[in-house]
């Protein structure tokens, strides 16, 4: 009976898989917990565990569906270049940091990622992206003021948190664009 001996590469791939699965499960657990707290606490002014469970299940299903959808899209793009999905995601992380890989296959994937990121809706090159983010921040801020006037402080906190997240996204647009251009220069595209 022959026994297979794993190489260091196999251990690295297995460790990478475990890390990805752990991160996905952590996101799903946090999403479900946040959904439970939001459903049980907000709304009528009383705590309701059943409503919290319903919202937790809904948020968990949405998060799981989005995760599966994003994974399938990334897997399809990775298959076009003949690399694994985890390797493709590592290339995407390096592009987001403004770096270019040395491997020719990864460079081709990185060049494709740069062109798709330039066309994406979160890019500064879209003239409406900054305007929509500013408008969204103003709307969330206005909703927070309305909630304070209505003595709904929990909802006001939520609205101001969302306003802050939208404005952070606006501030990070320029930095992401600079890093994307640095990756494009390194790739020669």
C-alpha positions as CSV (number, residue, x, y, z in Angstrom):
1,X,0.0,0.0,0.0
2,X,1.6,3.2,-1.2
3,X,1.3,6.3,0.8
4,X,1.3,9.8,-0.8
5,X,3.8,12.2,0.6
6,X,2.7,15.9,0.4
7,X,5.0,18.6,-0.7
8,X,5.4,22.0,0.8
9,X,3.4,23.3,-2.1
10,X,0.4,21.0,-1.2
11,X,0.6,22.3,2.4
12,X,0.6,25.9,1.2
13,X,-2.4,25.4,-1.0
14,X,-4.2,23.5,1.8
15,X,-3.4,26.3,4.2
16,X,-4.6,28.9,1.8
17,X,-7.9,27.0,1.3
18,X,-8.4,26.8,5.0
19,X,-7.7,30.5,5.4
20,X,-10.2,31.4,2.7
21,X,-12.9,29.0,4.1
22,X,-12.3,30.5,7.6
23,X,-12.6,34.0,6.3
24,X,-15.9,33.2,4.5
25,X,-17.3,31.5,7.5
26,X,-16.3,34.4,9.7
27,X,-18.0,36.9,7.4
28,X,-21.2,34.8,7.3
29,X,-21.3,34.5,11.1
30,X,-20.7,38.2,11.6
31,X,-23.4,39.0,9.0
32,X,-25.9,36.7,10.7
33,X,-25.1,38.1,14.2
34,X,-25.5,41.6,12.9
35,X,-28.7,40.7,11.2
36,X,-30.0,39.1,14.5
37,X,-29.1,42.2,16.5
38,X,-30.6,44.6,14.0
39,X,-33.8,42.6,13.6
40,X,-34.2,42.0,17.3
41,X,-33.4,45.6,18.4
42,X,-34.5,48.1,15.8
43,X,-38.0,49.0,14.7
44,X,-40.8,48.8,17.3
45,X,-38.8,49.7,20.3
46,X,-39.1,46.2,21.9
47,X,-36.7,43.3,21.6
48,X,-38.1,40.4,19.5
49,X,-35.9,37.3,19.1
50,X,-38.1,35.8,16.4
51,X,-37.8,38.9,14.2
52,X,-34.1,38.8,14.9
53,X,-33.8,35.2,13.7
54,X,-35.7,36.0,10.6
55,X,-33.5,38.9,9.7
56,X,-30.4,36.8,10.6
57,X,-31.4,34.0,8.3
58,X,-32.2,36.5,5.5
59,X,-28.9,38.3,5.9
60,X,-27.0,35.0,6.1
61,X,-28.6,33.8,2.9
62,X,-27.9,37.0,1.1
63,X,-24.2,36.9,2.2
64,X,-23.9,33.3,1.3
65,X,-25.4,33.9,-2.1
66,X,-23.2,36.9,-2.8
67,X,-20.1,34.9,-1.7
68,X,-20.9,32.0,-4.0
69,X,-21.6,34.4,-6.9
70,X,-18.4,36.3,-6.5
71,X,-16.4,33.0,-6.1
72,X,-17.9,31.6,-9.3
73,X,-17.1,34.8,-11.3
74,X,-13.5,34.7,-10.0
75,X,-13.2,31.0,-10.8
76,X,-14.3,31.6,-14.3
77,X,-11.8,34.4,-14.8
78,X,-9.0,32.3,-13.3
79,X,-9.9,29.4,-15.6
80,X,-9.4,31.7,-18.6
81,X,-5.8,32.1,-17.6
82,X,-5.3,28.5,-16.5
83,X,-4.6,29.3,-12.8
84,X,-6.4,28.4,-9.6
85,X,-8.9,30.8,-8.1
86,X,-6.8,31.4,-5.0
87,X,-3.8,32.3,-7.2
88,X,-6.0,34.6,-9.2
89,X,-7.2,36.3,-6.0
90,X,-3.5,36.7,-4.9
91,X,-2.9,38.5,-8.2
92,X,-5.9,40.7,-7.7
93,X,-4.6,41.6,-4.2
94,X,-1.2,42.5,-5.6
95,X,-2.8,44.7,-8.3
96,X,-4.9,46.5,-5.6
97,X,-1.6,47.2,-3.8
98,X,-0.1,48.6,-6.9
99,X,2.3,45.7,-7.6
100,X,2.8,43.6,-10.7
101,X,3.6,39.9,-10.6
102,X,6.7,38.4,-12.2
103,X,5.1,35.2,-13.6
104,X,4.0,35.6,-17.3
105,X,0.6,33.9,-16.7
106,X,0.0,36.0,-13.6
107,X,1.0,39.2,-15.5
108,X,-1.6,38.4,-18.2
109,X,-4.2,38.0,-15.4
110,X,-3.0,41.2,-13.8
111,X,-3.3,43.1,-17.1
112,X,-6.9,41.8,-17.5
113,X,-7.7,42.8,-13.9
114,X,-6.3,46.3,-14.4
115,X,-8.4,46.9,-17.5
116,X,-11.5,45.5,-15.7
117,X,-10.9,47.6,-12.6
118,X,-10.6,50.8,-14.8
119,X,-14.0,50.1,-16.3
120,X,-15.6,49.2,-13.0
121,X,-18.2,51.4,-11.3
122,X,-16.0,52.1,-8.3
123,X,-13.3,53.7,-10.5
124,X,-12.5,57.4,-10.4
125,X,-12.6,57.2,-14.2
126,X,-16.4,57.0,-13.9
127,X,-17.3,60.7,-13.7
128,X,-20.5,59.9,-11.7
129,X,-18.8,57.7,-9.0
130,X,-17.6,60.6,-6.8
131,X,-20.9,62.5,-7.2
132,X,-23.0,59.5,-6.3
133,X,-20.9,58.8,-3.2
134,X,-21.2,62.5,-2.1
135,X,-25.0,62.3,-2.8
136,X,-25.3,59.1,-0.9
137,X,-23.4,60.5,2.1
138,X,-25.7,63.6,2.2
139,X,-28.8,61.4,2.0
140,X,-27.6,59.1,4.9
141,X,-26.7,62.2,6.9
142,X,-30.2,63.7,6.3
143,X,-31.8,60.5,7.3
144,X,-29.8,60.5,10.5
145,X,-31.0,64.0,11.3
146,X,-34.6,63.0,10.7
147,X,-34.2,59.9,12.9
148,X,-32.8,62.1,15.7
149,X,-35.8,64.4,15.4
150,X,-38.1,61.4,15.7
151,X,-36.2,60.1,18.8
152,X,-35.1,57.0,16.9
153,X,-31.5,57.1,18.1
154,X,-30.7,53.5,17.1
155,X,-31.7,54.2,13.5
156,X,-29.8,57.6,13.6
157,X,-26.6,55.8,14.7
158,X,-27.1,53.4,11.8
159,X,-27.7,56.2,9.3
160,X,-24.6,58.2,10.5
161,X,-22.5,55.0,10.4
162,X,-23.6,54.4,6.8
163,X,-22.8,58.0,6.0
164,X,-19.3,57.6,7.4
165,X,-18.8,54.4,5.3
166,X,-19.9,56.1,2.1
167,X,-17.6,59.0,2.8
168,X,-14.6,56.7,3.6
169,X,-15.3,55.0,0.2
170,X,-15.1,58.5,-1.4
171,X,-11.8,59.3,0.2
172,X,-10.3,55.9,-0.8
173,X,-11.2,56.4,-4.5
174,X,-8.1,58.5,-5.3
175,X,-5.7,56.2,-3.4
176,X,-7.1,53.1,-5.2
177,X,-6.7,54.9,-8.5
178,X,-3.1,55.7,-7.8
179,X,-2.3,52.1,-6.8
180,X,-4.1,50.9,-10.0
181,X,-2.0,53.2,-12.1
182,X,1.2,52.1,-10.4
183,X,0.3,48.4,-11.2
184,X,-0.5,49.4,-14.8
185,X,2.9,51.1,-15.2
186,X,4.7,48.1,-13.7
187,X,2.8,45.9,-16.2
188,X,3.6,48.2,-19.1
189,X,-0.1,48.7,-20.0
